[in-house]
């Protein structure tokens, strides 16, 4: 187990934490100059028989301490391994349930995205108000590529499910407010790469970029609030690629 804060200068941090915790629980927490953002940096790797999707998400502003409050289920100002794993298991179960309702197609054949792992590399050393970093791995399976032309399509809301589910949990468990939810902006950057036998032809949105013999898709960028994304209609994120020997 570890404290929320670094060991150096812990009495001052403890006083600050307890004061912030009491204020949060009284629903008066204002972190005036914090940007209310969720930033997702997503890497999609297309392979012959699976697609690996790796996220690094950074939550800034008021959502970060609320997530920490959810993890600390007994509110003793410590994170135990059991509390961390229990929270991550809860998020993974909720996210995978939601992912079943979103469209992923390879040449019009349906596929399923599954969240397989969540971690937070700095959770045990960051302060209560620090940005919260989550690292997640998703997997898409159920196909085997042979030589030919393919189109892969994603419902773009897939890329916002994790943050949306965490917000809903915060509203249910630690009384994160509707106004706080409305203030959160979502920024998503996506890069897609493939193995040496995959040649990308076009993408929407985004652009193709060449690096030596590697061709990858880069620059799919969303800038919306959480509620706009949930309520809006967005065209599929899609790209075409050819499987075969590169020249």
C-alpha positions in Angstrom: 0.0 0.0 0.0 1.0 3.6 -0.6 -0.1 7.1 0.2 -1.7 9.4 -2.3 1.3 11.7 -2.0 5.0 11.4 -2.1 6.7 10.6 1.2 8.8 13.8 1.2 7.1 16.4 3.3 4.1 14.1 4.1 2.7 16.1 7.0 1.9 19.1 4.8 0.6 16.9 2.1 -1.6 15.0 4.6 -3.1 18.3 5.8 -3.7 19.4 2.2 -5.2 16.0 1.3 -7.6 15.8 4.2 -8.8 19.4 3.6 -9.3 18.7 -0.1 -11.0 15.4 0.7 -13.5 17.1 3.0 -14.2 19.8 0.4 -14.7 17.2 -2.3 -17.2 15.3 -0.2 -19.0 18.5 0.5 -19.3 19.1 -3.2 -17.6 22.4 -3.1 -14.3 21.5 -4.7 -13.1 24.2 -7.2 -9.8 23.7 -8.8 -10.1 27.1 -10.6 -7.1 27.0 -13.0 -7.2 23.3 -13.9 -8.1 22.5 -17.5 -11.1 20.1 -17.6 -9.8 17.6 -20.1 -9.5 14.0 -21.0 -6.6 13.4 -23.4 -6.4 10.1 -25.2 -3.4 9.1 -27.2 -4.3 5.9 -29.1 -2.2 3.5 -31.0 -3.8 0.9 -33.3 -1.7 -1.9 -34.7 -3.2 -4.1 -37.4 -1.7 -7.6 -37.5 -2.6 -10.7 -39.5 -5.0 -12.2 -37.0 -5.7 -9.4 -34.4 -5.8 -5.7 -33.9 -4.1 -4.3 -30.8 -5.3 -1.0 -29.5 -3.2 0.8 -26.8 -4.4 3.9 -25.0 -2.7 6.3 -22.8 -5.3 8.5 -21.2 -4.6 11.6 -19.1 -7.5 13.1 -17.0 -7.0 16.7 -15.9 -9.0 19.0 -13.7 -11.7 17.9 -11.3 -12.3 14.4 -12.6 -8.8 13.2 -11.5 -9.3 13.5 -7.7 -12.8 12.2 -8.0 -11.5 9.0 -9.6 -9.0 8.7 -6.8 -11.8 9.0 -4.3 -13.6 6.1 -6.1 -10.5 3.9 -5.9 -10.1 4.6 -2.1 -13.3 2.7 -1.3 -12.8 2.8 2.5 -11.6 6.4 2.5 -8.5 5.7 4.6 -6.2 7.9 2.4 -4.4 4.7 1.3 -4.6 2.7 -2.0 -4.4 -1.0 -1.4 -3.7 -3.5 -4.2 -7.2 -4.9 -3.7 -8.9 -1.4 -4.0 -7.0 -0.7 -7.2 -7.7 -4.0 -8.8 -11.4 -3.9 -7.7 -11.9 -0.5 -9.4 -10.1 -1.5 -12.6 -12.1 -4.7 -12.8 -15.3 -2.7 -12.4 -14.3 -0.3 -15.1 -13.3 -3.1 -17.4 -16.6 -4.9 -17.0 -18.6 -1.8 -17.6 -16.5 -0.8 -20.7 -16.7 -4.3 -22.2 -20.5 -4.3 -21.8 -20.7 -1.0 -23.6 -18.3 -2.0 -26.4 -20.7 -4.8 -27.4 -23.1 -2.2 -28.7 -20.6 -0.4 -31.0 -19.9 -1.2 -34.6 -16.5 -2.6 -35.7 -16.4 -4.1 -39.2 -13.7 -5.7 -41.4 -15.1 -5.8 -45.0 -18.6 -5.6 -43.4 -18.0 -8.6 -41.1 -18.7 -7.6 -37.5 -15.9 -7.8 -34.9 -15.8 -7.1 -31.2 -13.4 -4.9 -29.3 -12.5 -6.0 -25.8 -10.7 -4.2 -23.0 -8.2 -6.6 -21.6 -6.0 -4.6 -19.2 -5.9 -1.3 -17.3 -3.0 0.2 -15.3 -2.0 3.5 -13.8 1.8 3.8 -13.7 1.9 6.8 -11.3 -1.2 6.2 -9.2 0.8 5.5 -6.0 3.1 8.5 -6.1 0.9 11.3 -7.5 -0.8 13.8 -5.3 -4.6 14.0 -5.1 -4.9 16.9 -7.6 -2.3 15.7 -10.1 -3.5 14.6 -13.6 -4.4 11.0 -13.6 -2.8 8.7 -16.2 -4.4 5.4 -17.2 -2.8 2.9 -19.7 -5.2 0.5 -21.3 -4.9 -2.4 -23.9 -7.8 -3.4 -26.1 -7.9 -6.3 -28.5 -9.9 -7.1 -31.6 -9.9 -10.8 -32.8 -11.9 -13.2 -34.9 -10.2 -12.8 -38.4 -7.3 -14.0 -40.4 -6.0 -11.7 -43.1 -5.0 -13.1 -46.5 -3.8 -11.2 -49.6 -6.4 -8.7 -50.8 -8.2 -5.4 -50.2 -9.8 -4.6 -46.8 -11.8 -1.8 -45.2 -11.8 -1.5 -41.5 -14.5 0.7 -39.9 -14.9 1.8 -36.3 -17.8 3.7 -34.6 -15.7 6.6 -33.3 -17.6 6.6 -30.0 -15.6 3.4 -29.2 -12.7 5.7 -28.4 -14.6 7.6 -25.8 -16.2 4.7 -23.9 -13.6 4.4 -21.1 -13.8 8.1 -20.1 -17.5 8.2 -20.4 -17.9 5.1 -18.1 -15.5 6.6 -15.5 -17.6 9.8 -15.5 -20.8 7.9 -15.0 -19.2 6.0 -12.1 -18.0 9.2 -10.6 -21.5 10.7 -10.8 -22.9 7.5 -9.1 -20.3 6.9 -6.4 -18.8 10.3 -5.5 -21.4 12.7 -6.7 -19.6 14.2 -9.6 -22.0 16.8 -11.0 -23.7 17.3 -14.3 -22.0 20.7 -14.6 -18.6 19.2 -14.0 -19.3 16.6 -16.7 -20.4 19.3 -19.2 -17.1 21.1 -18.6 -14.8 18.2 -19.7 -13.3 18.5 -23.2 -12.2 15.3 -24.9 -9.1 15.2 -27.1 -8.3 12.1 -29.0 -5.2 11.5 -31.2 -5.1 8.2 -33.1 -2.2 6.6 -35.0 -2.7 3.3 -37.0 0.2 1.1 -38.1 0.4 -2.3 -39.8 2.9 -5.0 -40.3 5.2 -5.1 -43.3 2.6 -6.8 -45.6 -0.1 -4.1 -45.0 -0.2 -1.1 -47.3 -2.6 1.7 -46.3 -4.5 3.3 -49.2 -6.8 5.9 -47.7 -8.4 7.0 -44.4 -11.2 9.1 -43.0 -10.5 11.3 -41.1 -6.8 11.8 -40.9 -4.0 11.4 -43.3 -1.4 8.9 -44.5 2.3 9.4 -43.8 5.3 7.5 -45.0 8.4 6.7 -42.9 10.8 4.6 -44.8 9.0 1.4 -45.8 6.4 2.0 -43.1 3.1 3.7 -44.0 0.8 4.8 -41.1 -2.3 6.8 -40.5 -1.9 9.8 -38.2 -3.8 12.8 -37.1 -7.4 11.8 -36.3 -8.3 14.4 -33.8 -11.5 15.1 -31.9 -12.3 18.1 -29.8 -15.7 17.9 -28.2 -17.2 17.8 -24.7 -18.3 14.5 -23.2 -22.0 15.3 -23.7 -21.5 16.4 -27.3 -19.8 13.1 -28.1 -22.5 11.1 -26.4 -25.3 12.9 -28.1 -23.8 13.6 -31.5 -23.7 11.7 -34.7 -20.2 11.0 -36.2 -19.2 9.2 -39.4 -17.3 6.0 -39.0 -13.5 6.2 -38.6 -12.4 4.0 -41.6 -9.4 3.1 -43.6 -8.6 0.8 -46.5 -5.5 -1.3 -46.8 -4.1 -3.9 -49.1 -2.5 -7.0 -47.8 0.4 -8.3 -49.8 4.1 -7.9 -50.3 5.4 -4.4 -50.2 7.4 -3.3 -53.3 
